[in-house]
Amino acid sequence: MKRKRISMDKLRQILKLHETLNLSCRDIASTLNISKTVVAQYINEFRA
């Protein structure tokens, strides 16, 4: 299944919130109004 793209700004915000503030996927998702699954996928891709 093809993933819907998010903007580069949101991707940067995901990584910034995760790395600097150590927020959970759920907290990041609610802050940026996107699904927690999408947040987790991008964080996992960033770690790889």
Backbone as XML, in Angstrom:
<?xml version="1.0"?>
<chain id="A" units="angstrom">
  <residue number="1" name="MET">
    <atom name="N" x="0.843" y="-1.183" z="0.000"/>
    <atom name="CA" x="0.000" y="0.000" z="0.000"/>
    <atom name="C" x="0.886" y="1.243" z="0.000"/>
  </residue>
  <residue number="2" name="LYS">
    <atom name="N" x="0.544" y="2.178" z="-0.845"/>
    <atom name="CA" x="1.342" y="3.376" z="-0.992"/>
    <atom name="C" x="1.050" y="4.347" z="0.155"/>
  </residue>
  <residue number="3" name="ARG">
    <atom name="N" x="2.110" y="4.897" z="0.687"/>
    <atom name="CA" x="1.980" y="5.827" z="1.806"/>
    <atom name="C" x="1.742" y="7.243" z="1.290"/>
  </residue>
  <residue number="4" name="LYS">
    <atom name="N" x="0.853" y="7.965" z="1.950"/>
    <atom name="CA" x="0.616" y="9.361" z="1.601"/>
    <atom name="C" x="1.814" y="10.185" z="2.066"/>
  </residue>
  <residue number="5" name="ARG">
    <atom name="N" x="2.283" y="11.036" z="1.202"/>
    <atom name="CA" x="3.448" y="11.849" z="1.532"/>
    <atom name="C" x="3.071" y="12.978" z="2.480"/>
  </residue>
  <residue number="6" name="ILE">
    <atom name="N" x="4.014" y="13.305" z="3.333"/>
    <atom name="CA" x="3.841" y="14.462" z="4.197"/>
    <atom name="C" x="4.871" y="15.501" z="3.780"/>
  </residue>
  <residue number="7" name="SER">
    <atom name="N" x="4.660" y="16.724" z="4.188"/>
    <atom name="CA" x="5.565" y="17.791" z="3.780"/>
    <atom name="C" x="6.918" y="17.640" z="4.480"/>
  </residue>
  <residue number="8" name="MET">
    <atom name="N" x="7.921" y="18.212" z="3.879"/>
    <atom name="CA" x="9.262" y="18.168" z="4.450"/>
    <atom name="C" x="9.293" y="18.888" z="5.799"/>
  </residue>
  <residue number="9" name="ASP">
    <atom name="N" x="8.486" y="19.932" z="5.942"/>
    <atom name="CA" x="8.419" y="20.642" z="7.223"/>
    <atom name="C" x="7.916" y="19.733" z="8.337"/>
  </residue>
  <residue number="10" name="LYS">
    <atom name="N" x="6.879" y="18.944" z="8.031"/>
    <atom name="CA" x="6.346" y="18.031" z="9.044"/>
    <atom name="C" x="7.356" y="16.939" z="9.365"/>
  </residue>
  <residue number="11" name="LEU">
    <atom name="N" x="8.069" y="16.468" z="8.356"/>
    <atom name="CA" x="9.092" y="15.457" z="8.591"/>
    <atom name="C" x="10.179" y="16.013" z="9.506"/>
  </residue>
  <residue number="12" name="ARG">
    <atom name="N" x="10.609" y="17.224" z="9.264"/>
    <atom name="CA" x="11.607" y="17.854" z="10.132"/>
    <atom name="C" x="11.081" y="18.008" z="11.546"/>
  </residue>
  <residue number="13" name="GLN">
    <atom name="N" x="9.813" y="18.384" z="11.670"/>
    <atom name="CA" x="9.215" y="18.543" z="12.995"/>
    <atom name="C" x="9.143" y="17.212" z="13.732"/>
  </residue>
  <residue number="14" name="ILE">
    <atom name="N" x="8.793" y="16.141" z="13.013"/>
    <atom name="CA" x="8.753" y="14.808" z="13.626"/>
    <atom name="C" x="10.116" y="14.474" z="14.217"/>
  </residue>
  <residue number="15" name="LEU">
    <atom name="N" x="11.148" y="14.618" z="13.418"/>
    <atom name="CA" x="12.497" y="14.267" z="13.876"/>
    <atom name="C" x="12.970" y="15.180" z="15.000"/>
  </residue>
  <residue number="16" name="LYS">
    <atom name="N" x="12.654" y="16.454" z="14.902"/>
    <atom name="CA" x="13.061" y="17.398" z="15.943"/>
    <atom name="C" x="12.368" y="17.084" z="17.267"/>
  </residue>
  <residue number="17" name="LEU">
    <atom name="N" x="11.058" y="16.845" z="17.219"/>
    <atom name="CA" x="10.323" y="16.551" z="18.445"/>
    <atom name="C" x="10.792" y="15.239" z="19.064"/>
  </residue>
  <residue number="18" name="HIS">
    <atom name="N" x="11.117" y="14.287" z="18.231"/>
    <atom name="CA" x="11.553" y="12.986" z="18.741"/>
    <atom name="C" x="12.966" y="13.056" z="19.328"/>
  </residue>
  <residue number="19" name="GLU">
    <atom name="N" x="13.873" y="13.690" z="18.631"/>
    <atom name="CA" x="15.270" y="13.703" z="19.052"/>
    <atom name="C" x="15.553" y="14.717" z="20.161"/>
  </residue>
  <residue number="20" name="THR">
    <atom name="N" x="15.007" y="15.910" z="20.059"/>
    <atom name="CA" x="15.352" y="16.941" z="21.040"/>
    <atom name="C" x="14.466" y="16.900" z="22.281"/>
  </residue>
  <residue number="21" name="LEU">
    <atom name="N" x="13.159" y="16.685" z="22.084"/>
    <atom name="CA" x="12.236" y="16.695" z="23.220"/>
    <atom name="C" x="11.896" y="15.296" z="23.707"/>
  </residue>
  <residue number="22" name="ASN">
    <atom name="N" x="12.334" y="14.272" z="22.952"/>
    <atom name="CA" x="12.109" y="12.877" z="23.319"/>
    <atom name="C" x="10.618" y="12.566" z="23.519"/>
  </residue>
  <residue number="23" name="LEU">
    <atom name="N" x="9.790" y="13.105" z="22.635"/>
    <atom name="CA" x="8.354" y="12.846" z="22.711"/>
    <atom name="C" x="8.029" y="11.485" z="22.111"/>
  </residue>
  <residue number="24" name="SER">
    <atom name="N" x="6.945" y="10.892" z="22.569"/>
    <atom name="CA" x="6.496" y="9.612" z="22.029"/>
    <atom name="C" x="5.832" y="9.827" z="20.672"/>
  </residue>
  <residue number="25" name="CYS">
    <atom name="N" x="5.670" y="8.734" z="19.945"/>
    <atom name="CA" x="4.997" y="8.807" z="18.639"/>
    <atom name="C" x="3.577" y="9.347" z="18.787"/>
  </residue>
  <residue number="26" name="ARG">
    <atom name="N" x="2.911" y="8.921" z="19.827"/>
    <atom name="CA" x="1.536" y="9.379" z="20.072"/>
    <atom name="C" x="1.482" y="10.887" z="20.314"/>
  </residue>
  <residue number="27" name="ASP">
    <atom name="N" x="2.409" y="11.403" z="21.115"/>
    <atom name="CA" x="2.449" y="12.844" z="21.398"/>
    <atom name="C" x="2.781" y="13.651" z="20.146"/>
  </residue>
  <residue number="28" name="ILE">
    <atom name="N" x="3.726" y="13.165" z="19.371"/>
    <atom name="CA" x="4.100" y="13.842" z="18.128"/>
    <atom name="C" x="2.926" y="13.842" z="17.160"/>
  </residue>
  <residue number="29" name="ALA">
    <atom name="N" x="2.257" y="12.705" z="17.042"/>
    <atom name="CA" x="1.117" y="12.594" z="16.121"/>
    <atom name="C" x="0.007" y="13.551" z="16.506"/>
  </residue>
  <residue number="30" name="SER">
    <atom name="N" x="-0.295" y="13.652" z="17.773"/>
    <atom name="CA" x="-1.371" y="14.562" z="18.179"/>
    <atom name="C" x="-0.955" y="16.022" z="18.008"/>
  </residue>
  <residue number="31" name="THR">
    <atom name="N" x="0.315" y="16.322" z="18.209"/>
    <atom name="CA" x="0.805" y="17.689" z="18.024"/>
    <atom name="C" x="0.727" y="18.122" z="16.560"/>
  </residue>
  <residue number="32" name="LEU">
    <atom name="N" x="1.099" y="17.224" z="15.646"/>
    <atom name="CA" x="1.143" y="17.558" z="14.222"/>
    <atom name="C" x="-0.117" y="17.161" z="13.460"/>
  </residue>
  <residue number="33" name="ASN">
    <atom name="N" x="-1.070" y="16.533" z="14.164"/>
    <atom name="CA" x="-2.344" y="16.132" z="13.569"/>
    <atom name="C" x="-2.149" y="15.143" z="12.415"/>
  </residue>
  <residue number="34" name="ILE">
    <atom name="N" x="-1.310" y="14.133" z="12.658"/>
    <atom name="CA" x="-1.120" y="13.037" z="11.712"/>
    <atom name="C" x="-1.187" y="11.732" z="12.500"/>
  </residue>
  <residue number="35" name="SER">
    <atom name="N" x="-1.246" y="10.599" z="11.814"/>
    <atom name="CA" x="-1.403" y="9.332" z="12.517"/>
    <atom name="C" x="-0.108" y="8.901" z="13.194"/>
  </residue>
  <residue number="36" name="LYS">
    <atom name="N" x="-0.248" y="8.180" z="14.301"/>
    <atom name="CA" x="0.933" y="7.717" z="15.024"/>
    <atom name="C" x="1.696" y="6.659" z="14.236"/>
  </residue>
  <residue number="37" name="THR">
    <atom name="N" x="1.001" y="5.937" z="13.369"/>
    <atom name="CA" x="1.657" y="4.949" z="12.523"/>
    <atom name="C" x="2.626" y="5.625" z="11.558"/>
  </residue>
  <residue number="38" name="VAL">
    <atom name="N" x="2.201" y="6.724" z="10.980"/>
    <atom name="CA" x="3.065" y="7.477" z="10.056"/>
    <atom name="C" x="4.283" y="8.012" z="10.800"/>
  </residue>
  <residue number="39" name="VAL">
    <atom name="N" x="4.055" y="8.534" z="11.980"/>
    <atom name="CA" x="5.173" y="9.045" z="12.785"/>
    <atom name="C" x="6.170" y="7.927" z="13.066"/>
  </residue>
  <residue number="40" name="ALA">
    <atom name="N" x="5.682" y="6.781" z="13.488"/>
    <atom name="CA" x="6.560" y="5.654" z="13.805"/>
    <atom name="C" x="7.332" y="5.187" z="12.581"/>
  </residue>
  <residue number="41" name="GLN">
    <atom name="N" x="6.682" y="5.164" z="11.423"/>
    <atom name="CA" x="7.359" y="4.733" z="10.205"/>
    <atom name="C" x="8.506" y="5.669" z="9.844"/>
  </residue>
  <residue number="42" name="TYR">
    <atom name="N" x="8.269" y="6.965" z="9.935"/>
    <atom name="CA" x="9.334" y="7.912" z="9.585"/>
    <atom name="C" x="10.468" y="7.861" z="10.591"/>
  </residue>
  <residue number="43" name="ILE">
    <atom name="N" x="10.168" y="7.685" z="11.870"/>
    <atom name="CA" x="11.220" y="7.583" z="12.879"/>
    <atom name="C" x="12.050" y="6.320" z="12.637"/>
  </residue>
  <residue number="44" name="ASN">
    <atom name="N" x="11.385" y="5.217" z="12.324"/>
    <atom name="CA" x="12.102" y="3.976" z="12.046"/>
    <atom name="C" x="12.972" y="4.095" z="10.806"/>
  </residue>
  <residue number="45" name="GLU">
    <atom name="N" x="12.489" y="4.763" z="9.773"/>
    <atom name="CA" x="13.286" y="4.959" z="8.562"/>
    <atom name="C" x="14.500" y="5.843" z="8.857"/>
  </residue>
  <residue number="46" name="PHE">
    <atom name="N" x="14.313" y="6.829" z="9.713"/>
    <atom name="CA" x="15.408" y="7.723" z="10.058"/>
    <atom name="C" x="16.512" y="6.975" z="10.816"/>
  </residue>
  <residue number="47" name="ARG">
    <atom name="N" x="16.115" y="6.042" z="11.669"/>
    <atom name="CA" x="17.084" y="5.265" z="12.437"/>
    <atom name="C" x="17.867" y="4.297" z="11.575"/>
  </residue>
  <residue number="48" name="ALA">
    <atom name="N" x="17.270" y="3.827" z="10.485"/>
    <atom name="CA" x="17.920" y="2.801" z="9.643"/>
    <atom name="C" x="19.105" y="3.331" z="8.877"/>
  </residue>
</chain>
